[in-house]
Amino acid sequence: MRLTLVSDEKTILSNPDEVVRLACEGQITADDHDASKEPIRSLLGPLIFSRTVLLNMEKATYISSSGVSWLLVCHKQFNQSKGRFVLHTVPPVVAQVLDMLRMSMILTIARDETEALRLSSGGKA
């Protein structure tokens, strides 16, 4: 899995309330990284979990059980730090796994970025 920052880094640093946009590409597995180096923390630092992050999953090709576990750990870290973590534009192959595991009962999952923005501000879908 490759995570990339979509938002302008200068904007993120100047306005801590702004939504941070990330994109993931490839296979989502926790096997891709050292457990002590969580990918979002590695990319954006430990304070990111108190922010709002939208994760575009459009280019994800697969998700393993360890990848689902990683999403759950991220969700927990954002909740504990009073941040928001919203997944959006989930491709069918990944959505099928998340649906089968009923992850929409735990994770915030939006159809697209517009809905993700609405959900991240506390609005209903």
C-alpha positions as CSV (number, residue, x, y, z in Angstrom):
1,M,0.0,0.0,0.0
2,R,1.2,3.4,-0.8
3,L,-0.2,6.5,1.0
4,T,0.2,9.9,-0.5
5,L,-0.7,13.3,0.7
6,V,-3.2,15.0,-1.6
7,S,-3.7,18.3,0.2
8,D,-1.0,21.1,0.0
9,E,1.4,20.6,2.9
10,K,1.8,24.4,3.4
11,T,-2.0,24.7,3.8
12,I,-2.1,21.9,6.3
13,L,0.6,23.4,8.4
14,S,-1.0,26.9,8.4
15,N,-4.5,25.8,9.3
16,P,-4.9,22.9,11.7
17,D,-8.6,22.8,11.3
18,E,-8.5,22.1,7.5
19,V,-9.3,18.6,6.3
20,V,-6.3,16.6,5.3
21,R,-6.7,14.5,2.1
22,L,-4.8,11.2,1.7
23,A,-5.0,8.6,-1.1
24,C,-4.0,5.0,-0.9
25,E,-3.0,2.9,-3.8
26,G,-2.5,-0.9,-4.2
27,Q,-3.1,-3.7,-1.7
28,I,-4.1,-2.6,1.8
29,T,-2.3,-4.9,4.2
30,A,-0.6,-4.3,7.5
31,D,2.2,-6.6,6.3
32,D,3.5,-3.7,4.2
33,H,4.8,-1.8,7.1
34,D,6.5,-2.2,10.5
35,A,3.8,-2.2,13.2
36,S,5.7,0.4,15.2
37,K,5.7,2.8,12.2
38,E,2.0,3.4,11.4
39,P,1.8,4.7,7.8
40,I,-0.4,7.8,8.6
41,R,1.7,8.8,11.6
42,S,4.9,8.2,9.5
43,L,3.6,10.4,6.7
44,L,2.1,13.3,8.8
45,G,3.3,13.0,12.4
46,P,1.7,12.0,15.6
47,L,-0.7,15.0,15.9
48,I,-2.5,14.0,12.7
49,F,-4.9,11.9,14.8
50,S,-6.5,15.0,16.3
51,R,-7.3,16.3,12.8
52,T,-9.9,15.3,10.1
53,V,-8.5,13.0,7.5
54,L,-10.3,11.8,4.3
55,L,-8.8,8.7,2.8
56,N,-9.5,8.2,-0.9
57,M,-9.4,4.5,-1.5
58,E,-10.2,4.7,-5.3
59,K,-7.0,3.1,-6.3
60,A,-7.0,0.3,-3.7
61,T,-6.9,-3.1,-5.4
62,Y,-7.3,-5.4,-2.4
63,I,-7.7,-5.5,1.3
64,S,-6.6,-8.3,3.6
65,S,-7.7,-9.0,7.1
66,S,-4.6,-7.2,8.4
67,G,-5.6,-4.2,6.3
68,V,-9.0,-4.2,7.9
69,S,-7.3,-4.4,11.2
70,W,-5.1,-1.4,10.3
71,L,-8.2,0.6,9.4
72,L,-9.8,-0.3,12.8
73,V,-6.6,0.8,14.6
74,C,-6.6,4.1,12.7
75,H,-10.3,4.6,13.5
76,K,-9.6,4.0,17.2
77,Q,-6.6,6.4,17.2
78,F,-8.6,9.2,15.6
79,N,-11.5,8.7,18.0
80,Q,-9.2,8.7,21.1
81,S,-7.5,11.9,19.8
82,K,-10.9,13.6,19.0
83,G,-10.1,13.5,15.2
84,R,-12.2,12.2,12.3
85,F,-11.2,9.5,9.8
86,V,-13.4,9.1,6.8
87,L,-12.9,6.6,4.0
88,H,-14.3,7.4,0.6
89,T,-14.5,6.2,-3.1
90,V,-14.0,2.6,-2.0
91,P,-13.7,0.3,-5.0
92,P,-16.1,-2.7,-5.3
93,V,-13.4,-5.3,-4.5
94,V,-12.6,-3.5,-1.2
95,A,-16.2,-2.5,-0.5
96,Q,-17.3,-6.2,-0.7
97,V,-14.9,-7.2,2.1
98,L,-15.9,-4.2,4.3
99,D,-19.6,-4.9,3.7
100,M,-19.2,-8.6,4.5
101,L,-17.5,-7.7,7.8
102,R,-20.1,-5.0,8.5
103,M,-17.4,-2.3,8.9
104,S,-19.8,0.5,8.1
105,M,-21.2,0.0,11.6
106,I,-17.7,1.1,12.9
107,L,-15.9,3.0,10.2
108,T,-17.2,6.1,8.5
109,I,-17.4,5.3,4.8
110,A,-18.6,7.7,2.2
111,R,-19.5,7.2,-1.5
112,D,-17.3,10.0,-2.7
113,E,-15.3,13.0,-1.4
114,T,-18.3,15.3,-1.3
115,E,-20.2,13.0,1.0
116,A,-17.0,12.4,3.0
117,L,-16.7,16.2,3.6
118,R,-20.3,16.3,4.8
119,L,-19.8,13.4,7.1
120,S,-16.5,14.8,8.4
121,S,-18.3,18.0,9.6
122,G,-20.9,15.9,11.4
123,G,-23.5,15.9,8.7
124,K,-25.7,13.0,7.9
125,A,-25.4,11.1,4.6
